[in-house]
Amino acid sequence: MGKDYYRILGISKNATDDDIKKAYRKLALKYHPDKNKSAEAEERFKEVAEAYEVLSDKKKRDVYDSYGEEGLKGGIPGGTGSPFGNEGFTYTFHGDPRATFAQFFGNTNPFQDFFAFDEEMDGFHQQQQHHHQQHPFGNIFQFATSGPGGAGNCQVQQDPPVEHDLYIGLEDIASGCTKTLRITRRVLRNGRLEKEDKMLTIHVKPGWKAGTKVTFAKEGDQGANKIPADVVFTIRDKPHPLFKRDGSDLKYTARVTLREALCGCLVNVPLLGGGKMTLDFSEDVISPDMTKRIPRHGLPFPKEPSRRGDLVVSFDIRFPESINPKHKKILSEILP
């Protein structure tokens, strides 16, 4: 089943949404690397964030409860509740626990109890400096003053990017496509935070490589005294049942029997987008390390979409499980 997200958060499988939030709040504050300097803090902070992101989302939690961690990564078909519409459900943690931390706490300073400043006290400026030097979270929460004894104003900072993976099928990569995605964010209206759905459109160009990033500047959660985070989508190749991608080339493995490999055969190779091409090996022997290139039947080059890579065919030769003694004797006499 992979990682046990319930164990990581210290909750039962019947935990409510409130239980999950309380557990995350407690553990995120406990293991935040700016506060906790132990060797394991960084990894535990990341594990806690990943567990919270899965269990706090109903769709992800349902898939995890049914199929485990591998189910989240394995393209479980997504319904209308999927954040990516009907494009199939696949989730991989974005890897930035600080982004999860910032999203959870919003514009609220979760360590505010550590900063008990009194503007009426003499020497406020010196007290503030002491906290910056001594408190482990001084590098996160910076304060500016208008002079000794002046009021402290929170310096405006931008939240870390919020990253998502977007899986695109090879057919869409070959032709280019448009994806419309719905995100849910918090917006500030009349001094109050409200949830809002927003549609974002990505124009996928032919041949885009996995790892291509599309950034929507400042489309993250809003809040007082902060700059909304950028929302970043990273293009990933959706697994294909027939082909694997290698840059702009496509790879296909044809299965042939040992008899076909030795005595000749016709091999039908499917093409991306439909159709097939027949390769004639009637006069040839197919060896295990043989490859055959079909020019210009791969993917477009991203910077030159009029050019295409090749379809590279390799062979999986199926050997018989056993040979009777009579046939074995014949083979030993005729084979070199």
N, C-alpha and C positions, 0 to 999 in steps of 0.2 A: 504493500500500500504506500510505501514511501514515507514521507514525513507525516507525523501525527500532530496536526495543527491544534487539536484539542489539548493534547498533553503539553505542547509548547506554551499555550496560554493558561494552562492549569484549570481548565473548565471541563464540564461534562458535555456529552454529545447532545444533551437536551437544553443546553445553555440558551438563554434568551438573547436578543440583541443588546439589551442593557448589560447582561452579564459579560458579553464579549467586549463591549466598550470599556467597562470597568476594569476588566482584566488587562486590556491593552494599555489603558491609561497608567495603571500601576506598574506594569513591566517596562513600558517605554520610558517612564521617568526613572525607573531603577537602573536600566541598562544604557541610558543615553551616554555615548562615549565622551561627551564633554563633561559629564558628571562622574561617571564610573570609569576609573582608569585600569580596571583589571584586564587581564589578557583576553578573557572570554567575552567582554562586554560588547565589542563591535559585532561579533558573530551572533550573539544572543539578541542584540538590538535589531539586527536584520531578520532573524528568524521570527521574532515577535511581530514585526511589521508585515512580513509575508503571510503569517498565520491570520493576522487581523484582516488583511485585504481579501483573503479567501472567505473567511467565515462571516464577515460583515456584509458580504454581497450574496443575496439569496440564490442567484443563478450559479455562482461559483460554488457556494456551499452545497447546493443540491447535487451538482456534478461530483464534487469531492466525496460527499457521503455515499454516492452510488458507485463511483469508480476509483476513488483514491486520487493521489497526486498525479499518477500517470494519465488518468482520465482528463485532468485539466490540460495536459499537454498533447493529448492524442486526437484532437479534432472532433470531440463529441458534437454532433449536430446541434446547432443553436436555433431556438425558436424566436418568436417575436420579442421575447424578453432579453435576448442577447444584445449586448451593447453594440455589436457590429451587425445587427439585423439578421438576415438569413445566410450570412456568409460562413456559418459553421462556428462552433464554439471551441476556441483554443486559448489558453491563458498561460502566460509565463510571467513570473514576478519581474517588475522593471528593474529591480536591483538597487533602488535608492530609498533606504528606510527613512532618511531625513525628509524626503518628499511626503511620505506617508505621515510622519510626525507633524509636519507643517499643515497638511490637510486636516488632520484630526483636531489640532489645537486651534486652527484658524488664527485670528488676530489676538487671541487671548494668550497672555504670558503665563505658561503653566508653572513658572518658577517665581511668580510674583511675591509669594510669601517670603522669599529670600531677600527681596528688595523693599524694605520697610523704611522709606525716606520720609522725613518730616521737614517740610519747607520752612517751618517756623524756627527750626533749631539753628543756632549759630554753628558755623562750621559744616553746613550741609555739603558744600563742595568737597571738603576733605573727606567726609563720610562716603560720598559717591566714589571718590578715587580709591578709597580703601576696598570697596566692594569690587571694583574692576580688577584690582590687583589680586584679591584673595579668592573671589568666587569662581568656580570652574566654568560657569556659564557666562562669564564676562565677555567672552569673544562673540557671543550670539546677540546679547541685548546691549546695545550701545546707547549712551545718553549724551545729549548736548545741553549745555547750560548757557544762560545769558550773562554769566558772571558769577562771582562768589555769592552764594546764597540765592542764586536765580532759580527759576523753575526748570525742572527737567522735562525735555520733550523727546519722545521716542524717535529715533532716526528711521526714516522710511527705507525699507528694504524690500527686495523682490523675493518671493517664494521660489524654492528650487523648481526646475521644470517637472511637469507631470508627464510621464512617458507611458505610451501604450504601444503594443505590437499590433500591426495590421497585416494579416496573412492574405496574400494575393495568389490566385491560381495561375499556372503557367499560361493558360489560354489568354487570360487577361493581360499578363505581362507581354505576350506576343503581339497583341493588337492595341494595347493601351485601354484604359477604361476610366470611368468616373465613379468614385465611392462617396456616398453621403453618410456621415456618421453622426450619431446623436451623443452628446455629452451632457452630463448634469453637473452644474456648478452652483456656487452660492453667489448671489449678487446683493449689493447694498442698496436698499431703497428706503428712503425716508428714515435713515438711521437704523434700519433693521435688516438682518440677513435673511434672504429668502432663497429657496431652491428654484433653479430655472433650467429648462432643457434648451440646448442650442444645437443647431445643425451645422456641421462643418463639412466642406466639400474638398475632396482631394482628387486632382486630375493626374492619374497614374500614366506616365509616358511609356511608350513601347520600349522594352528592354531594361527598364529600371532594375538595378541590382538589389539583392537583399542587403539590408543595412542602410539604404537610402532613408534620410530623415526629412519629414515635413513638419515645419514649425508654425504654429498659430500663436503669434505674439500676444501675451497678456490676456489670454482667453480662460485662464484659470479662475479660482475663487477670488472674489473681491472681498474687501474688508477695510476697516478704518486703519489709517497709518501703514498701509502696505501696498506694494505694487503686485497686481495679480501675476501668477506664474504663467510661463509659456506652456502651451500644450503641444507635446511632440509625439508624432506617430512615426514608428520605425517600420519600414517595409520588410516583410519576411516572406519567404517562398512557402506557399502551402504545399504540403506533400502531395505528390501525384501518383496515381496507381501504376503508371507505365514508365514515366520518364524521371530522370534526375537531372538537375541543372549543374553545369560546369561553366561558369561565366556565361558566354553567349552560345555555347554548345549545349545540346541535349544528349543524354546518354540513355540507351535502351539495351536491355539484355534479352536476346532471343534464346529460347530453349530448344535444343535439338537432341535427338537420340544419338547414341554412339554409331548406330548403323547409318543414320543420315549424315553424320559428320564424316564418316569414312567413305561412303558410297555415293555421296552427292544428294542434293535436295534443293527445293525451292523454299526460301524463307520469306514469309510475309511480315513486313515491318509496318506497324501503325505509324501514322503521322499525326503530329499535334494539330488538333482542330478537326480531325476526321480524315478518312481515306487511308490508303495503305500503298506501300511500294514493295514490289517483289524482287528479291535478290536471288540470282541464279548461281548456285554452287554445284551444278550438275557435273562439272568437270574438275571440281576442286575438292580438296580435303580441308575440313574446318578444324583447325587446331585450337586448343584451349585459350591460347593467348592472342588469337586473331581478332582484329577489329576491322570494321568496314565503315568508311565515312560516306555519308550522303550529303553532298554540298548544299548549303543554303536552305536547309530544313531545320535549323535551330532557331534561336531567338534573335531579335534585332539587336544591333550594337546601340547602346544608349545614346551615344553622341552622333551616330550615323545610322538612323533607323532604316535607311534604304538597304543597308548591308545586313546580312544575317549569318549567324554561326552555322555549324554543321550538326547533323544528327549522327552520332557515333554509336554504331552497333557492336556490341560484344556478344559472346556466346557462352551459354551454360550447357555443357555437354552432359547429358544424363547417361550414366553407366548402368548396365544391368546389375541387379543385386547378386545374381549367381549365373554360372554357365555350366551346362552339363559336360561331363568328361569328353563326350564325342565331339561336341562343338569346340571345346577347348583345344583338342588335338588338331582339329582342322585349322583353327586360328593360328596355332603355334607353327603350323607348316607354311601358311601363306603370308603371314605378317613378317615384315623385315626384322 
